[in-house]
């Protein structure tokens, strides 16, 4: 049992001692059943927000109101000396109408837990759990899912909706209660909306993307009725803010199966509205001798599938977008008179397109800079060996270079080369292995030294008071020569700078 679970158990105990019902709810219960790592823990309670706050205050538990009108209060519990745990406590409620594709027009409290469950998104997230022992000694559920017969109840009607037989599942001291057949859908690895899919989508269109995200994270499939409803309403995803789309996209790209997630977004018609720039990749063919996988779209999916790094969504965007502009730069012998199929400039244009997409999805400036750098320089490796030593070192020391090298490995393993007989050849990793050795050597060296000669020094030598392009070029060349060991002292550096100025002016 984790400290997070202990803390949440204490909050439940506080609410129960105050005379309220309190249960674990949502993703925590799902993940506990599946034996997955626990992240956030949410609590559902019969207590109103005011009653929740009163109980927390009585026990000196800090809290914030993060959605009081929707019945949500967050308890702040110490996790370590420097960090806190936020535990969301939501009042049982029913929602009526939709105000903004996200929030209900009206909320009703004082409802049963059954009614509260029916307003949630997916059956796998509609499970709740009750503590059987105050010590909360919870063990992992390792065997196949099994509803215990003695705890089956008769069919009920809650809020006018017929419910199937529901049951309880005991995991040692934790009793999990199912009102929506969530057990069965976890067993069959199925994403299914609770109730009518179209109603759930109208309440919050982001649920369409969440369905895809859960499918990618859990390796589940979306059941047919839910799938069809998402396709029908896919255009509604445009009503969702860029920030919310970004957050879900990040979770898909850092899931164990981002390729599955992206293909689902496309199959459901969502990708067209989120990143329409990808559309042309579906029909952009590549030379089969170097890309037997087929179109640029196929290459994108294969790259995502072959990723070894799953903890950085910005790196994943670099992988996804590195060949995005091929469909916009393609030249063929038939149409353009080129010697072969070419994609000249797709790296530079791709970086610009990456910036446009990421700004639309409200990524930060730093995140955009990184993704653009990865896209713009993904073709660098063929020229690295030809560069002068100083320039090569500058790239190797760049903070994003390790990710660029990893992208190169993914690209090489996802570009299926063939011989003259059409047989798939193993990836050529010669350049990758050589560059990896250079990088390891540089990582063991000291950081790059500070420039001995400054821009001010160059301007003084040139007799000017403000910088220009020549100053920048001189400064770059002087620093390159410093790195190459041409000089070590400022006096020597100024002599070198004078020669370069004379050459360039």
N, C-alpha and C positions, 0 to 999 in steps of 0.2 A: 504494500500500500504506500502510495506516495504522500508527501507532505501536503500537496495540493488537495488530495482526497480527504486527508485528515481535517484540513481547514474547512472544506466544504461540509464535511460531516458535523463539525461544530456549529456551523451556521444553521444547518437543518435542526440540530438539537435545540438551539436557541429559539427557533420559530415554533417547534413542537411544544416546548415548555411554556410558551406564551399562548398555547391553545390552538395553534394553527396546523394545518396539514402542510407538509413540505416534502418534496421528492426531487431526486436527480432527474434531469430531463435532457432530451436532445442528443447531440453528438457524443457526449460522454457515455451515455448508456449504450449506444451503438458500438462505439469503440471498445467498451468493456466486454461486450459479448464477443466481439471479433478478436480480442486479445491484442488490439493495436495500442500504440503509445498514446497516452492521455495528454491532451493539451488543455483546452478550456473546459471548465466545469460549470454548468448552469443549473439553477434550482428553480422549480416551479412551486408556487405556494398558494394556499387559499387566502393568505393575509393580503389586505389591500396595501398599497404603497405606504400609506400613513402608519398602518399597523406594523409593517416590516421595519420602518424607520424607528418606531417606538421600541420594538424589541431589540434592535441593534444598539440604540442609544442606551438602553437599560444595561446592556452588557458591555458598554464602552467599545463597540466595534465601529470604526470609522466607515463612512459611506459617502457615496455621491449619487445624485439623481440623474440618470442618463436617459430617461424616457418615462417620466412620472405619468404623463397622460396615457401612456400605453402600459403602465403598471410595472415599470422596470427600475429597480434600484440596484446599485452595485456595492457590495461590501468590499472594503479594502483591508486585507489581512496580511501581516508581515510574512514574507517567504524566506528572506535572508536578511542580513543586517542592512543591505543596501537596496533590496527589491521587495515589492509588494505583489500580492496576488489579487486580481480583480475577479470577484465572483458575482455574476449577474443573477439577480433574484427577480423573477417575473410572476406577477399575480395571474392566477387562472383567469382567462378572459375569452370572450367571443368577439370577433371582428365583423363589422357590417359596412359594406360599400368600399369603394377605393377612391382616395382623394388625389393621389399623385403617382400612380403606378408603383407605390411602395407602402404608403401608410393608409390604414382604414379611415373611413369618414367618421365612424363611431365605434367606440369600444364599450363593452359591457363586462363589468366585474361580477363577483359573486356567482360564478358558474362552477360547474363540476369539472374535475380533471378530465373526464371524457370529452366534454365540450371544448376544453382548452386544446386537447390533442388534435381535434378535428380541424382546427384552424391552421395547423402547421403544414409544412411543405411536402415532405416525402414520408412514406411509411417507415423507412429505416430511421428517420429522425423523430418518429412519433412514439417512441418507447419512453416509459418513465420507470423509475426505480425507487423502492422504499428501503430504508435501513431496517434490518431485523435486529441488529445488535448495536448498541451505542458505541462500541469500540470500532465498528466499521472494519472488521477484518475481512477484506475482499480478496478473493483469489481469482486467477484467470480462468475463464471458461474454455477448456481445451477441447472438449468433445464436440460432436455434431450437435446442432441445436435441437432441443427437445422440449416441447410444452408438456408440463406435468399434468396428467389427467385429473387428479383431485382438485385442481384449481380452475377447471373449466366452468364457465357460467353460461346461463341461457342468453339467447339473442336479446339485445336491447335496442331501443330507439332513443337516440340522443339528439335533441335539436331537430327532430323530423327526419334524421338520416338513419336508416337501418344499419345496425352494426352486426358483423359476423360474430360467431362465438369467440370470445377473447379469453386469454389465459394469463398465467403468471409463470415466470421462470425463476428458479432460485439459483443464485451463484453464491453458495455458502451464506454469508450474512447479508447479502444484498438480494432483494426480491424485485425482479424486473416484471413490469406489467405491460401487456400489449393489448391495445384496443383496435389496432388497424392492420393486423397481419404483418407487422414489421418483421417478426421472427421468420416467417416464410420467405419474405423477400431477401432477407440476409442470407438465408440458406441457398436460395437460387441466384444470388448475386444480381438482384434486380432493383433498378431505380423506378419507383412508381409514385405518382402524386397521390396524396390523400384526397379522397372524394373525386370531384370532377376536375380533370386537368385544366380545362379552360378557365374555370373559376379561380384556381390557384395562380394561374398565369396572369389573369386580370388583376389580381390582388398585388402582385409584384412580378413584373416581367423579367427581373433578374433571375428568377427561379429557373428560367430556361437555361441560363448559363451555369447556374449552380448544379443543375442536373448533369450537365456535361462534366463539370469539375469533379463531382462525386464519382462519376463513371471512370474518370481518369485516375483519381486517387485510390479508389477501391477495386479497380478492374471489374466494374459492374457493367451491365447493359441496361439501356432505357427501354421499358416495356412498350409495346406497340401503341396503345392508346395515348400514353404520355408523349411518345415520339411524334405521333401524328399531330397532336395538339401544339407541340413546339414548332413544328414545321409550318403549321397554319398561321401561327402568330409571330413568326420569327422577326417580321418587320418592327414589332413592338419593342425590340431591344434598343432601337434608336431613341426611345424615350428615356433610357437610363443614362445617368451622368457618366462622363468619362472616368471619373475616379472609381466608381463602383465596377465598371467594366474592367478597368486596369487591375483592380484587386483580384477579381475572379480569374482573369487571364494569367496573372502571376502564379496563382495556385495551380492552374492547369499546367503551366510550363515547368513548375517545380514538383509536379506529381511523379510517381514512379513510371507513368506511361503517358508522357506529353504528346506523343504521336497519335495515340488513340484519342486523346482529348481534342486535339486540333482537327482530326478527321471527323469526329463527331460534330464539332462546331460547323464544319463545312456541310456534312450530310444533313444537318438540321436546318441549314439555310441561314445560320446566325453569323458565320464568318464573313459572308458577303456584306453584312451591314456593319460589322465591327472593323474589319480590315479589308475593304473592297479592293485595295491595291494588289491583293494576292490573286484575284480572279484570273488574270491573264496567265498566271503560272500554270494553270490546268492544261492549257493547250500549247504551251511553249516547249517544243521538242528540243532535245539535245543530241549531239552526235553519239550514236550507239556504241562506238568504239571506246568512248570515255565515260558514257553514262547509260549503261544498259538498263538502269532502273527506269529510264524513260524521261518523262517531262520534268520540268523544274519543280512542279508540285510534288511529284513522287520523290524527288531528291530532298525537298524540304522535310517531308514526313520521315524519310529514312535517316536524315541527319538527327532529327529529334529522337528517333528510336535508338540511335547509336550513342546518344549523349551519355557520358560517364559521370558528369557533374550535374547534380539535381538540386543544388541549394541556392542558386543565383538566377533569378528570373531575367536579369539584364543580360547576363551571358547567354541565356537561352534565346532571348530576342535577337542577339547577334547571330546565333546559329540559324534561327528561323529566317532572318532577313538578309543573310549574306549574299544570296543569289536572287533576291527579290527583283532587282532591276534587269535581270537577263531578258525577261519578256518585253522590256521597253527598249532594249538596245540590240536585239538580235539582228544580225546581217547574214544573208545566205548568198551562195554563188548565183542562184537562180534569180533572186530579186535585186541583189545589190552588186553582183559581179565580184564578190570577194573570193579569195582562194579556197576558203572553207567557211563553215558556220562560225561566226564570231560574235562575241558579246562585249565589244570594246567599250570601256568606261562604265561597266555595270557596277563596279566597286564604288566609284565616286557618286554616281547617280543613286545607287542603293543607299549610301550613307545619308544623302539628302532626303530620300523618301522615308527612311527610318526616322529621321527627325520630325517630319510632318506627322507621321502616324503616332509617335510617342507624345508629341505635344497635344495632339487631339485627345489622347488617353490620359493626359495630365501627369505624365512622368516628370520627375525633377530635372533640372538642368544637368546635374552631375550624372544622373542615370542616362539621359539622352546622349551626353558626351561619350560615355563609355560604349554604348551600343553602336553609335556612329563610328567610333574609332575602330571597333572590331570589324564592322562591315567594310569600311574604307580600306583597311589594310589586310584583309584576308588573302589577298593575292601577293603579299609581300615576300613570301618564303622563297620563291624562285630566284629572286634578286639578292637575297641576303648575303650569299657567298661572294657576290661580285662587288659588294659595297666596300668602301674604305673602312678600316677598322673602327675609327671613331664613330662613324654613322651607325655601324652595326651595333656597337656597344650602347649607343643611345636608345636603339629599339629594344635591345635585350634588357635594359634597365627600366624600361617604361613600366609603370605599375600594372597596366592591362596586358602586358605581353604574355604572361603565363596563360591567361584565358584565350588569347589569340592563338597560341600554340596548341591549346586543347581543341579549339575550333578547327584548326588545320587538321588535327588527327581525325576528328569527326568527319570533316569534309572528305578526306582521303579514303576513309572506310565506307563512305556513302556514295562514292563515285565509282560505279562498277565498270571497270575496264574489261575489254574482251580482246582475244587474239583474232587472227584472220578467220579462224573456224567458228567464231562466235562463242567461244568458251570463256567463262568468267575467270579473270586473273586475280590473284591475291593483291591487296592494296600495296602500292609502292610507298613504303615508309622511310625510304633512305633520307630524304630531306628532313623529315620530322625527327628522326633519331639523331641526325647531325646537329640540328638546331637545339634539341633537348640537351645535348652534351654541352653546347656553347652556353646555354642558359644556366645549367648547373655550375659551370665554371664561374660565370659572372656572379651567381648568387653567393659563392664562397669568397668573393673579393669584397673589398671595401666599397662603400657607396661612391658614386661619382663625386669628384672634388668640385668645390665652388669655382666659378670662373675667376681667373686671376685678373683678366682684363674686363672692364665693365663698359657698358654703353656710354657712360659719361667720358671714359678715357678715349673712346673712339671719336666721339663728337669733338673733344678737345683737340685731338690730332688733326681732325678735318676742318677745324676752325668754325664750327657751327654750333648753334644753341638748342636746336631741336632735332629729334631723330627723323630718319627717313629709311627707305628700303635698303639703301647702300649700307647704312649703319648696321642694319639687321644682318645683312649678308656678311659683312666684315666680322661682326661679332660671332656669328656662327662658325666661320672658317677659323678664326683665332682660337675658339674653344675646341674645335676639332683637332687643331694642331697641339693644343695643350694636352688633350687626352692621348694623343699619339706620342707624347714625350718630346716634342720639338723644343719646348722651353719649360722651365720650372719657376722662374722668377719674373717679377713684373717688368723689370728693365728689359729682359730678353723678349718678353711678350710684346712690349711696345714697339720693338724693332720689327718683329714679325707683323704686327698690325700695320705699320707704315708701309711695308712691302705690299701687303694685300690691298691697302687703300690705293696705292699707286697703280696697282694692276686693274682695279675695278673702276677707277675714275679718270 
